């Protein structure tokens, strides 16, 4: 299993955005968030709001899967 941290999540968002030919401002508008949020999210800022981060991922067609791990 791979641990997903804020840096990896941000990188995945950036890669998907660029693959779709979107600028940060375009993604922000489509997701209903500010450009500063996109910048911080892509930079891996750990305090980014989860709900907004998931909203951005959904706009890009990404899904997030959560599964239990052994303690």
PyMOL Python script that loads the backbone (N, CA, C, O; Angstrom):
from pymol import cmd

cmd.read_pdbstr("""\
ATOM      1  N   UNK A   1       0.828  -1.165   0.000  1.00  0.00           N
ATOM      2  CA  UNK A   1       0.000   0.000   0.000  1.00  0.00           C
ATOM      3  C   UNK A   1       0.887   1.248   0.000  1.00  0.00           C
ATOM      4  O   UNK A   1       1.944   1.268   0.630  1.00  0.00           O
ATOM      5  N   UNK A   2       0.457   2.259  -0.694  1.00  0.00           N
ATOM      6  CA  UNK A   2       1.184   3.518  -0.765  1.00  0.00           C
ATOM      7  C   UNK A   2       0.470   4.545   0.100  1.00  0.00           C
ATOM      8  O   UNK A   2      -0.747   4.708   0.018  1.00  0.00           O
ATOM      9  N   UNK A   3       1.239   5.229   0.922  1.00  0.00           N
ATOM     10  CA  UNK A   3       0.694   6.288   1.762  1.00  0.00           C
ATOM     11  C   UNK A   3       0.559   7.552   0.922  1.00  0.00           C
ATOM     12  O   UNK A   3       1.513   7.971   0.266  1.00  0.00           O
ATOM     13  N   UNK A   4      -0.616   8.154   0.942  1.00  0.00           N
ATOM     14  CA  UNK A   4      -0.868   9.377   0.193  1.00  0.00           C
ATOM     15  C   UNK A   4      -0.801  10.559   1.146  1.00  0.00           C
ATOM     16  O   UNK A   4      -1.600  10.659   2.077  1.00  0.00           O
ATOM     17  N   UNK A   5       0.157  11.460   0.913  1.00  0.00           N
ATOM     18  CA  UNK A   5       0.234  12.654   1.739  1.00  0.00           C
ATOM     19  C   UNK A   5      -0.156  13.868   0.900  1.00  0.00           C
ATOM     20  O   UNK A   5      -0.469  13.732  -0.283  1.00  0.00           O
ATOM     21  N   UNK A   6      -0.138  15.044   1.502  1.00  0.00           N
ATOM     22  CA  UNK A   6      -0.586  16.246   0.811  1.00  0.00           C
ATOM     23  C   UNK A   6       0.298  16.581  -0.399  1.00  0.00           C
ATOM     24  O   UNK A   6      -0.194  17.126  -1.387  1.00  0.00           O
ATOM     25  N   UNK A   7       1.580  16.265  -0.329  1.00  0.00           N
ATOM     26  CA  UNK A   7       2.456  16.535  -1.473  1.00  0.00           C
ATOM     27  C   UNK A   7       2.104  15.659  -2.666  1.00  0.00           C
ATOM     28  O   UNK A   7       2.056  16.138  -3.799  1.00  0.00           O
ATOM     29  N   UNK A   8       1.859  14.376  -2.415  1.00  0.00           N
ATOM     30  CA  UNK A   8       1.488  13.470  -3.502  1.00  0.00           C
ATOM     31  C   UNK A   8       0.120  13.830  -4.076  1.00  0.00           C
ATOM     32  O   UNK A   8      -0.086  13.774  -5.288  1.00  0.00           O
ATOM     33  N   UNK A   9      -0.815  14.201  -3.196  1.00  0.00           N
ATOM     34  CA  UNK A   9      -2.144  14.594  -3.657  1.00  0.00           C
ATOM     35  C   UNK A   9      -2.040  15.833  -4.543  1.00  0.00           C
ATOM     36  O   UNK A   9      -2.639  15.886  -5.617  1.00  0.00           O
ATOM     37  N   UNK A  10      -1.281  16.823  -4.091  1.00  0.00           N
ATOM     38  CA  UNK A  10      -1.099  18.043  -4.874  1.00  0.00           C
ATOM     39  C   UNK A  10      -0.469  17.774  -6.220  1.00  0.00           C
ATOM     40  O   UNK A  10      -0.861  18.363  -7.227  1.00  0.00           O
ATOM     41  N   UNK A  11       0.513  16.880  -6.239  1.00  0.00           N
ATOM     42  CA  UNK A  11       1.162  16.522  -7.496  1.00  0.00           C
ATOM     43  C   UNK A  11       0.160  15.862  -8.448  1.00  0.00           C
ATOM     44  O   UNK A  11       0.158  16.153  -9.644  1.00  0.00           O
ATOM     45  N   UNK A  12      -0.677  14.988  -7.929  1.00  0.00           N
ATOM     46  CA  UNK A  12      -1.682  14.325  -8.764  1.00  0.00           C
ATOM     47  C   UNK A  12      -2.657  15.348  -9.356  1.00  0.00           C
ATOM     48  O   UNK A  12      -3.062  15.230 -10.513  1.00  0.00           O
ATOM     49  N   UNK A  13      -3.027  16.342  -8.560  1.00  0.00           N
ATOM     50  CA  UNK A  13      -3.925  17.394  -9.049  1.00  0.00           C
ATOM     51  C   UNK A  13      -3.242  18.168 -10.174  1.00  0.00           C
ATOM     52  O   UNK A  13      -3.845  18.404 -11.220  1.00  0.00           O
ATOM     53  N   UNK A  14      -1.992  18.561  -9.961  1.00  0.00           N
ATOM     54  CA  UNK A  14      -1.253  19.325 -10.973  1.00  0.00           C
ATOM     55  C   UNK A  14      -1.113  18.540 -12.276  1.00  0.00           C
ATOM     56  O   UNK A  14      -1.333  19.085 -13.358  1.00  0.00           O
ATOM     57  N   UNK A  15      -0.748  17.263 -12.172  1.00  0.00           N
ATOM     58  CA  UNK A  15      -0.568  16.429 -13.362  1.00  0.00           C
ATOM     59  C   UNK A  15      -1.887  16.310 -14.129  1.00  0.00           C
ATOM     60  O   UNK A  15      -1.903  16.434 -15.354  1.00  0.00           O
ATOM     61  N   UNK A  16      -2.980  16.073 -13.425  1.00  0.00           N
ATOM     62  CA  UNK A  16      -4.285  15.942 -14.084  1.00  0.00           C
ATOM     63  C   UNK A  16      -4.708  17.259 -14.728  1.00  0.00           C
ATOM     64  O   UNK A  16      -5.232  17.267 -15.842  1.00  0.00           O
ATOM     65  N   UNK A  17      -4.483  18.370 -14.032  1.00  0.00           N
ATOM     66  CA  UNK A  17      -4.847  19.680 -14.582  1.00  0.00           C
ATOM     67  C   UNK A  17      -4.087  19.951 -15.872  1.00  0.00           C
ATOM     68  O   UNK A  17      -4.673  20.358 -16.875  1.00  0.00           O
ATOM     69  N   UNK A  18      -2.787  19.726 -15.840  1.00  0.00           N
ATOM     70  CA  UNK A  18      -1.973  19.981 -17.023  1.00  0.00           C
ATOM     71  C   UNK A  18      -2.326  19.030 -18.163  1.00  0.00           C
ATOM     72  O   UNK A  18      -2.325  19.434 -19.326  1.00  0.00           O
ATOM     73  N   UNK A  19      -2.625  17.779 -17.845  1.00  0.00           N
ATOM     74  CA  UNK A  19      -3.001  16.802 -18.865  1.00  0.00           C
ATOM     75  C   UNK A  19      -4.287  17.211 -19.574  1.00  0.00           C
ATOM     76  O   UNK A  19      -4.504  16.874 -20.738  1.00  0.00           O
ATOM     77  N   UNK A  20      -5.139  17.945 -18.852  1.00  0.00           N
ATOM     78  CA  UNK A  20      -6.404  18.404 -19.434  1.00  0.00           C
ATOM     79  C   UNK A  20      -6.283  19.795 -20.053  1.00  0.00           C
ATOM     80  O   UNK A  20      -7.270  20.357 -20.529  1.00  0.00           O
ATOM     81  N   UNK A  21      -5.080  20.342 -20.042  1.00  0.00           N
ATOM     82  CA  UNK A  21      -4.839  21.630 -20.666  1.00  0.00           C
ATOM     83  C   UNK A  21      -5.479  22.801 -19.951  1.00  0.00           C
ATOM     84  O   UNK A  21      -5.816  23.808 -20.574  1.00  0.00           O
ATOM     85  N   UNK A  22      -5.647  22.672 -18.646  1.00  0.00           N
ATOM     86  CA  UNK A  22      -6.275  23.737 -17.862  1.00  0.00           C
ATOM     87  C   UNK A  22      -5.229  24.582 -17.154  1.00  0.00           C
ATOM     88  O   UNK A  22      -4.216  24.073 -16.674  1.00  0.00           O
ATOM     89  N   UNK A  23      -5.491  25.878 -17.098  1.00  0.00           N
ATOM     90  CA  UNK A  23      -4.685  26.762 -16.257  1.00  0.00           C
ATOM     91  C   UNK A  23      -5.261  26.699 -14.844  1.00  0.00           C
ATOM     92  O   UNK A  23      -6.388  26.249 -14.638  1.00  0.00           O
ATOM     93  N   UNK A  24      -4.471  27.156 -13.880  1.00  0.00           N
ATOM     94  CA  UNK A  24      -4.942  27.138 -12.492  1.00  0.00           C
ATOM     95  C   UNK A  24      -6.205  27.962 -12.317  1.00  0.00           C
ATOM     96  O   UNK A  24      -7.099  27.550 -11.578  1.00  0.00           O
ATOM     97  N   UNK A  25      -6.309  29.109 -12.970  1.00  0.00           N
ATOM     98  CA  UNK A  25      -7.503  29.938 -12.841  1.00  0.00           C
ATOM     99  C   UNK A  25      -8.730  29.267 -13.448  1.00  0.00           C
ATOM    100  O   UNK A  25      -9.841  29.436 -12.945  1.00  0.00           O
ATOM    101  N   UNK A  26      -8.541  28.517 -14.516  1.00  0.00           N
ATOM    102  CA  UNK A  26      -9.660  27.800 -15.129  1.00  0.00           C
ATOM    103  C   UNK A  26     -10.168  26.696 -14.212  1.00  0.00           C
ATOM    104  O   UNK A  26     -11.375  26.521 -14.050  1.00  0.00           O
ATOM    105  N   UNK A  27      -9.250  25.960 -13.619  1.00  0.00           N
ATOM    106  CA  UNK A  27      -9.640  24.901 -12.686  1.00  0.00           C
ATOM    107  C   UNK A  27     -10.332  25.493 -11.472  1.00  0.00           C
ATOM    108  O   UNK A  27     -11.340  24.962 -11.004  1.00  0.00           O
ATOM    109  N   UNK A  28      -9.796  26.586 -10.965  1.00  0.00           N
ATOM    110  CA  UNK A  28     -10.411  27.243  -9.807  1.00  0.00           C
ATOM    111  C   UNK A  28     -11.851  27.636 -10.119  1.00  0.00           C
ATOM    112  O   UNK A  28     -12.748  27.396  -9.311  1.00  0.00           O
ATOM    113  N   UNK A  29     -12.077  28.230 -11.271  1.00  0.00           N
ATOM    114  CA  UNK A  29     -13.424  28.628 -11.661  1.00  0.00           C
ATOM    115  C   UNK A  29     -14.364  27.439 -11.799  1.00  0.00           C
ATOM    116  O   UNK A  29     -15.511  27.495 -11.354  1.00  0.00           O
ATOM    117  N   UNK A  30     -13.885  26.372 -12.410  1.00  0.00           N
ATOM    118  CA  UNK A  30     -14.715  25.177 -12.599  1.00  0.00           C
ATOM    119  C   UNK A  30     -15.060  24.504 -11.275  1.00  0.00           C
ATOM    120  O   UNK A  30     -16.132  23.918 -11.128  1.00  0.00           O
ATOM    121  N   UNK A  31     -14.140  24.593 -10.312  1.00  0.00           N
ATOM    122  CA  UNK A  31     -14.339  23.930  -9.021  1.00  0.00           C
ATOM    123  C   UNK A  31     -14.996  24.846  -7.988  1.00  0.00           C
ATOM    124  O   UNK A  31     -15.379  24.392  -6.909  1.00  0.00           O
ATOM    125  N   UNK A  32     -15.127  26.125  -8.313  1.00  0.00           N
ATOM    126  CA  UNK A  32     -15.743  27.054  -7.374  1.00  0.00           C
ATOM    127  C   UNK A  32     -14.843  27.395  -6.193  1.00  0.00           C
ATOM    128  O   UNK A  32     -15.322  27.627  -5.083  1.00  0.00           O
ATOM    129  N   UNK A  33     -13.549  27.423  -6.439  1.00  0.00           N
ATOM    130  CA  UNK A  33     -12.583  27.780  -5.395  1.00  0.00           C
ATOM    131  C   UNK A  33     -11.704  28.900  -5.926  1.00  0.00           C
ATOM    132  O   UNK A  33     -11.752  29.221  -7.113  1.00  0.00           O
ATOM    133  N   UNK A  34     -10.912  29.486  -5.063  1.00  0.00           N
ATOM    134  CA  UNK A  34     -10.005  30.550  -5.481  1.00  0.00           C
ATOM    135  C   UNK A  34      -8.728  30.005  -6.087  1.00  0.00           C
ATOM    136  O   UNK A  34      -8.339  28.864  -5.837  1.00  0.00           O
ATOM    137  N   UNK A  35      -8.083  30.837  -6.888  1.00  0.00           N
ATOM    138  CA  UNK A  35      -6.810  30.453  -7.499  1.00  0.00           C
ATOM    139  C   UNK A  35      -5.777  30.161  -6.413  1.00  0.00           C
ATOM    140  O   UNK A  35      -4.992  29.222  -6.544  1.00  0.00           O
ATOM    141  N   UNK A  36      -5.769  30.946  -5.356  1.00  0.00           N
ATOM    142  CA  UNK A  36      -4.810  30.726  -4.253  1.00  0.00           C
ATOM    143  C   UNK A  36      -4.981  29.318  -3.675  1.00  0.00           C
ATOM    144  O   UNK A  36      -3.996  28.678  -3.306  1.00  0.00           O
ATOM    145  N   UNK A  37      -6.233  28.832  -3.593  1.00  0.00           N
ATOM    146  CA  UNK A  37      -6.458  27.480  -3.086  1.00  0.00           C
ATOM    147  C   UNK A  37      -5.806  26.456  -4.002  1.00  0.00           C
ATOM    148  O   UNK A  37      -5.169  25.518  -3.523  1.00  0.00           O
ATOM    149  N   UNK A  38      -5.956  26.620  -5.315  1.00  0.00           N
ATOM    150  CA  UNK A  38      -5.348  25.692  -6.272  1.00  0.00           C
ATOM    151  C   UNK A  38      -3.828  25.718  -6.141  1.00  0.00           C
ATOM    152  O   UNK A  38      -3.181  24.671  -6.136  1.00  0.00           O
ATOM    153  N   UNK A  39      -3.271  26.905  -6.038  1.00  0.00           N
ATOM    154  CA  UNK A  39      -1.815  27.045  -5.891  1.00  0.00           C
ATOM    155  C   UNK A  39      -1.341  26.305  -4.640  1.00  0.00           C
ATOM    156  O   UNK A  39      -0.380  25.537  -4.686  1.00  0.00           O
ATOM    157  N   UNK A  40      -2.030  26.546  -3.522  1.00  0.00           N
ATOM    158  CA  UNK A  40      -1.647  25.890  -2.267  1.00  0.00           C
ATOM    159  C   UNK A  40      -1.849  24.377  -2.333  1.00  0.00           C
ATOM    160  O   UNK A  40      -1.016  23.613  -1.846  1.00  0.00           O
ATOM    161  N   UNK A  41      -2.949  23.953  -2.933  1.00  0.00           N
ATOM    162  CA  UNK A  41      -3.239  22.519  -3.045  1.00  0.00           C
ATOM    163  C   UNK A  41      -2.162  21.817  -3.863  1.00  0.00           C
ATOM    164  O   UNK A  41      -1.662  20.767  -3.460  1.00  0.00           O
ATOM    165  N   UNK A  42      -1.804  22.386  -5.003  1.00  0.00           N
ATOM    166  CA  UNK A  42      -0.786  21.781  -5.851  1.00  0.00           C
ATOM    167  C   UNK A  42       0.590  21.792  -5.189  1.00  0.00           C
ATOM    168  O   UNK A  42       1.437  20.950  -5.489  1.00  0.00           O
ATOM    169  N   UNK A  43       0.806  22.743  -4.295  1.00  0.00           N
ATOM    170  CA  UNK A  43       2.079  22.813  -3.575  1.00  0.00           C
ATOM    171  C   UNK A  43       2.126  21.829  -2.408  1.00  0.00           C
ATOM    172  O   UNK A  43       3.168  21.662  -1.774  1.00  0.00           O
ATOM    173  N   UNK A  44       0.998  21.180  -2.126  1.00  0.00           N
ATOM    174  CA  UNK A  44       0.969  20.195  -1.051  1.00  0.00           C
ATOM    175  C   UNK A  44       0.750  20.789   0.322  1.00  0.00           C
ATOM    176  O   UNK A  44       1.127  20.185   1.326  1.00  0.00           O
ATOM    177  N   UNK A  45       0.144  21.968   0.381  1.00  0.00           N
ATOM    178  CA  UNK A  45      -0.103  22.595   1.677  1.00  0.00           C
ATOM    179  C   UNK A  45      -0.983  21.673   2.521  1.00  0.00           C
ATOM    180  O   UNK A  45      -2.109  21.370   2.127  1.00  0.00           O
ATOM    181  N   UNK A  46      -0.490  21.226   3.666  1.00  0.00           N
ATOM    182  CA  UNK A  46      -1.213  20.235   4.462  1.00  0.00           C
ATOM    183  C   UNK A  46      -2.500  20.764   5.104  1.00  0.00           C
ATOM    184  O   UNK A  46      -3.336  19.972   5.537  1.00  0.00           O
ATOM    185  N   UNK A  47      -2.670  22.071   5.172  1.00  0.00           N
ATOM    186  CA  UNK A  47      -3.865  22.602   5.817  1.00  0.00           C
ATOM    187  C   UNK A  47      -4.997  22.893   4.830  1.00  0.00           C
ATOM    188  O   UNK A  47      -5.995  23.511   5.201  1.00  0.00           O
ATOM    189  N   UNK A  48      -4.852  22.455   3.581  1.00  0.00           N
ATOM    190  CA  UNK A  48      -5.910  22.665   2.590  1.00  0.00           C
ATOM    191  C   UNK A  48      -7.190  21.959   3.049  1.00  0.00           C
ATOM    192  O   UNK A  48      -7.147  20.843   3.567  1.00  0.00           O
ATOM    193  N   UNK A  49      -8.318  22.624   2.849  1.00  0.00           N
ATOM    194  CA  UNK A  49      -9.598  22.065   3.278  1.00  0.00           C
ATOM    195  C   UNK A  49      -9.932  20.807   2.467  1.00  0.00           C
ATOM    196  O   UNK A  49      -9.906  20.822   1.237  1.00  0.00           O
ATOM    197  N   UNK A  50     -10.237  19.747   3.164  1.00  0.00           N
ATOM    198  CA  UNK A  50     -10.489  18.456   2.525  1.00  0.00           C
ATOM    199  C   UNK A  50     -11.656  18.527   1.550  1.00  0.00           C
ATOM    200  O   UNK A  50     -11.556  18.023   0.431  1.00  0.00           O
ATOM    201  N   UNK A  51     -12.749  19.137   1.954  1.00  0.00           N
ATOM    202  CA  UNK A  51     -13.921  19.214   1.079  1.00  0.00           C
ATOM    203  C   UNK A  51     -13.612  19.892  -0.235  1.00  0.00           C
ATOM    204  O   UNK A  51     -14.018  19.414  -1.295  1.00  0.00           O
ATOM    205  N   UNK A  52     -12.906  20.990  -0.176  1.00  0.00           N
ATOM    206  CA  UNK A  52     -12.533  21.709  -1.394  1.00  0.00           C
ATOM    207  C   UNK A  52     -11.555  20.888  -2.227  1.00  0.00           C
ATOM    208  O   UNK A  52     -11.654  20.861  -3.454  1.00  0.00           O
ATOM    209  N   UNK A  53     -10.615  20.220  -1.569  1.00  0.00           N
ATOM    210  CA  UNK A  53      -9.635  19.396  -2.281  1.00  0.00           C
ATOM    211  C   UNK A  53     -10.337  18.264  -3.031  1.00  0.00           C
ATOM    212  O   UNK A  53      -9.987  17.962  -4.172  1.00  0.00           O
ATOM    213  N   UNK A  54     -11.312  17.648  -2.401  1.00  0.00           N
ATOM    214  CA  UNK A  54     -12.063  16.573  -3.055  1.00  0.00           C
ATOM    215  C   UNK A  54     -12.906  17.118  -4.207  1.00  0.00           C
ATOM    216  O   UNK A  54     -13.082  16.449  -5.225  1.00  0.00           O
ATOM    217  N   UNK A  55     -13.420  18.323  -4.044  1.00  0.00           N
ATOM    218  CA  UNK A  55     -14.201  18.976  -5.096  1.00  0.00           C
ATOM    219  C   UNK A  55     -13.325  19.221  -6.331  1.00  0.00           C
ATOM    220  O   UNK A  55     -13.757  18.982  -7.458  1.00  0.00           O
ATOM    221  N   UNK A  56     -12.119  19.687  -6.119  1.00  0.00           N
ATOM    222  CA  UNK A  56     -11.180  19.910  -7.219  1.00  0.00           C
ATOM    223  C   UNK A  56     -10.852  18.584  -7.905  1.00  0.00           C
ATOM    224  O   UNK A  56     -10.832  18.509  -9.133  1.00  0.00           O
ATOM    225  N   UNK A  57     -10.599  17.554  -7.129  1.00  0.00           N
ATOM    226  CA  UNK A  57     -10.303  16.235  -7.701  1.00  0.00           C
ATOM    227  C   UNK A  57     -11.463  15.745  -8.553  1.00  0.00           C
ATOM    228  O   UNK A  57     -11.251  15.199  -9.636  1.00  0.00           O
ATOM    229  N   UNK A  58     -12.685  15.934  -8.072  1.00  0.00           N
ATOM    230  CA  UNK A  58     -13.872  15.489  -8.814  1.00  0.00           C
ATOM    231  C   UNK A  58     -14.007  16.229 -10.140  1.00  0.00           C
ATOM    232  O   UNK A  58     -14.353  15.624 -11.154  1.00  0.00           O
ATOM    233  N   UNK A  59     -13.740  17.519 -10.140  1.00  0.00           N
ATOM    234  CA  UNK A  59     -13.812  18.302 -11.377  1.00  0.00           C
ATOM    235  C   UNK A  59     -12.818  17.760 -12.407  1.00  0.00           C
ATOM    236  O   UNK A  59     -13.092  17.778 -13.607  1.00  0.00           O
ATOM    237  N   UNK A  60     -11.682  17.287 -11.942  1.00  0.00           N
ATOM    238  CA  UNK A  60     -10.668  16.721 -12.833  1.00  0.00           C
ATOM    239  C   UNK A  60     -10.951  15.265 -13.197  1.00  0.00           C
ATOM    240  O   UNK A  60     -10.209  14.665 -13.976  1.00  0.00           O
ATOM    241  N   UNK A  61     -12.014  14.697 -12.641  1.00  0.00           N
ATOM    242  CA  UNK A  61     -12.340  13.301 -12.934  1.00  0.00           C
ATOM    243  C   UNK A  61     -11.525  12.316 -12.129  1.00  0.00           C
ATOM    244  O   UNK A  61     -11.444  11.139 -12.482  1.00  0.00           O
ATOM    245  N   UNK A  62     -10.916  12.785 -11.046  1.00  0.00           N
ATOM    246  CA  UNK A  62     -10.126  11.910 -10.181  1.00  0.00           C
ATOM    247  C   UNK A  62     -10.999  11.384  -9.050  1.00  0.00           C
ATOM    248  O   UNK A  62     -11.947  12.048  -8.629  1.00  0.00           O
ATOM    249  N   UNK A  63     -10.687  10.218  -8.573  1.00  0.00           N
ATOM    250  CA  UNK A  63     -11.400   9.676  -7.412  1.00  0.00           C
ATOM    251  C   UNK A  63     -10.401   9.387  -6.313  1.00  0.00           C
ATOM    252  O   UNK A  63      -9.227   9.120  -6.569  1.00  0.00           O
ATOM    253  N   UNK A  64     -10.877   9.442  -5.111  1.00  0.00           N
ATOM    254  CA  UNK A  64     -10.055   9.163  -3.930  1.00  0.00           C
ATOM    255  C   UNK A  64     -10.635   7.939  -3.252  1.00  0.00           C
ATOM    256  O   UNK A  64     -11.833   7.890  -2.976  1.00  0.00           O
ATOM    257  N   UNK A  65      -9.807   6.963  -2.986  1.00  0.00           N
ATOM    258  CA  UNK A  65     -10.251   5.742  -2.346  1.00  0.00           C
ATOM    259  C   UNK A  65      -9.626   5.649  -0.959  1.00  0.00           C
ATOM    260  O   UNK A  65      -8.433   5.892  -0.779  1.00  0.00           O
ATOM    261  N   UNK A  66     -10.450   5.295   0.006  1.00  0.00           N
ATOM    262  CA  UNK A  66      -9.974   5.120   1.379  1.00  0.00           C
ATOM    263  C   UNK A  66     -10.195   3.674   1.778  1.00  0.00           C
ATOM    264  O   UNK A  66     -11.285   3.129   1.607  1.00  0.00           O
ATOM    265  N   UNK A  67      -9.168   3.071   2.300  1.00  0.00           N
ATOM    266  CA  UNK A  67      -9.307   1.690   2.769  1.00  0.00           C
ATOM    267  C   UNK A  67      -8.610   1.560   4.122  1.00  0.00           C
ATOM    268  O   UNK A  67      -7.696   2.319   4.445  1.00  0.00           O
ATOM    269  N   UNK A  68      -9.056   0.600   4.886  1.00  0.00           N
ATOM    270  CA  UNK A  68      -8.467   0.371   6.203  1.00  0.00           C
ATOM    271  C   UNK A  68      -7.100  -0.281   6.049  1.00  0.00           C
ATOM    272  O   UNK A  68      -6.856  -1.052   5.122  1.00  0.00           O
ATOM    273  N   UNK A  69      -6.235   0.044   6.965  1.00  0.00           N
ATOM    274  CA  UNK A  69      -4.932  -0.587   7.011  1.00  0.00           C
ATOM    275  C   UNK A  69      -4.776  -1.272   8.367  1.00  0.00           C
ATOM    276  O   UNK A  69      -5.413  -0.885   9.346  1.00  0.00           O
ATOM    277  N   UNK A  70      -3.959  -2.251   8.409  1.00  0.00           N
ATOM    278  CA  UNK A  70      -3.724  -2.945   9.681  1.00  0.00           C
ATOM    279  C   UNK A  70      -2.968  -2.035  10.616  1.00  0.00           C
ATOM    280  O   UNK A  70      -2.069  -1.315  10.182  1.00  0.00           O
ATOM    281  N   UNK A  71      -3.312  -2.049  11.904  1.00  0.00           N
ATOM    282  CA  UNK A  71      -2.615  -1.180  12.859  1.00  0.00           C
ATOM    283  C   UNK A  71      -1.161  -1.549  13.059  1.00  0.00           C
ATOM    284  O   UNK A  71      -0.461  -0.899  13.836  1.00  0.00           O
TER     285      UNK A  71
END
""", "prot")
cmd.dss("prot")
cmd.show_as("cartoon", "prot")
cmd.util.cbc("prot")
cmd.orient("prot")
